[in-house]
Amino acid sequence: MGYITELGELFLAKNYKREKLAFIKGSGTRLFTEEGEEYLDFTAGIGVCNLGHAYPELLDVLQKQAKLLWHTSNLYYTAPQAKLAKKLVDLSFAEEVFFANSGAEAVESALKLARRFAYENWGANKNQFIALKNSFHGRTLGALSVTGQFQYWEGFEPLLPGVIFIPPNDKKALETHFNENICGIIIEPIQGEGGVYVLEKEFIELAKDLCQKYNALLIFDEIQTGIGRTGKLFAYEHFQIEPDIMCLAKALANGLPLSAMLAKKHIMSAFKPGTHASTFGGNPICCEVALKVLEIISDPLFLKEVELKGKVLKEKIHQLKQKKPNIIKEIRGLGLLIGIEFNISAEQVYKKLLEKRILVTQPKPNIIRLSPALIINYKEIDFFINTLQEILMMIETNL
Ligand SMILES: *Cc1c(COP(=O)(O)O)cnc(C)c1O
């Protein structure tokens, strides 16, 4: 065990299941350990470093902003924050932006805004939420309360009352449980942590219709699917349905802590001075980097390339599935967010990939998730596929 790993084992909280592996440097799609070993990163920090590690243009703006201004508090305006808000508005359905630091905080602010908007317009009884089973929205108590993976609840109850969970894509349950007291429904267009399940268009359409009928707000948690991950800048574009509120985080500043909650003006207007705040939210350095991230990723040519690489990667996994139908069960996802469901435990695939120095994530016991940096190239995709094929053949001979 290396020195850093040893320190971590001794002094860090044990709330994560960590590999005994410490990285000291990153470049593009590669990470380097303290011993100098090179890894191919198909996680991108769980869909965070969409432009890979140490992207030169991001380094430039980061260094420039670090010399200019770090922090002022939100008692004042700063150029990076104001410009980033305008950019996000220009690129999305939204008209105003609230900035925070993490995904869970963006979700918290969305839940608070939905409640406050309902309260101001229809009274205090309209305070319930609909959320989906198998969803993931973060670990703070509010975000956890709308997270439909109940193993994460153990020992933390009581959580927020008034959250109704329905199965994803269950239109009947959605209609049955919608009523006047619902102030919002929160959904991920693709359930990422849940194992990469893409929601059906008709289900999202019905959610939109019911929100309009009952004056509730449609909240999209695009923390994992936003910022080009799926081949569109935002995943809602795949469904041609605009939410009322959208949460962004993960890839927004390519690894610096920044999140955003976006909405139309008449909705955001429920947030009056003093109703909600964040000390670090909209930090100038993070916002300046995010501005550059959006400039690069929102280019239609860049997004087209993401879509194409996603198609190629998926197609190659489908070819593997045809060769090994008894091992691979299903392939899901959009763009470069791909889930591979196995008929076998995914743990051994994960471990063998790690031995071959390829990093992936395993959101569920039988599912592997691929979320490489969007700048991944075709050679790296081929290398990944060849390695995976080798591993599957090895596993098959041992079955
Ligand atoms: C990662 C994630 C979150 C939580 O983000 P944090 O920054 O860890 O709080 C919330 N929702 C979705 C969909 C996510 O993928």
The ligand as an SDF file (V2000), in Angstrom:
LIG
                    3D

 15 15  0  0  0  0  0  0  0  0999 V2000
  -24.4500   12.8210   -8.2890 C   0  0  0  0  0  0  0  0  0  0  0  0
  -25.9050   13.1010   -8.3050 C   0  0  0  0  0  0  0  0  0  0  0  0
  -26.5160   13.8730   -7.2810 C   0  0  0  0  0  0  0  0  0  0  0  0
  -25.7780   14.3420   -6.0590 C   0  0  0  0  0  0  0  0  0  0  0  0
  -24.7390   15.2060   -6.3280 O   0  0  0  0  0  0  0  0  0  0  0  0
  -23.6970   15.5920   -5.1400 P   0  0  0  0  0  0  0  0  0  0  0  0
  -22.8220   16.6240   -5.7640 O   0  0  0  0  0  0  0  0  0  0  0  0
  -22.9860   14.3540   -4.7640 O   0  0  0  0  0  0  0  0  0  0  0  0
  -24.5070   16.1230   -4.0090 O   0  0  0  0  0  0  0  0  0  0  0  0
  -27.8630   14.1520   -7.4190 C   0  0  0  0  0  0  0  0  0  0  0  0
  -28.5600   13.7140   -8.4660 N   0  0  0  0  0  0  0  0  0  0  0  0
  -28.0160   12.9830   -9.4550 C   0  0  0  0  0  0  0  0  0  0  0  0
  -28.8520   12.5420  -10.6130 C   0  0  0  0  0  0  0  0  0  0  0  0
  -26.6720   12.6360   -9.3970 C   0  0  0  0  0  0  0  0  0  0  0  0
  -26.1400   11.8720  -10.3570 O   0  0  0  0  0  0  0  0  0  0  0  0
  1  2  1  0
  2  3  1  0
  2 14  2  0
  3  4  1  0
  3 10  2  0
  4  5  1  0
  5  6  1  0
  6  7  2  0
  6  8  1  0
  6  9  1  0
 10 11  1  0
 11 12  2  0
 12 13  1  0
 12 14  1  0
 14 15  1  0
M  END
$$$$
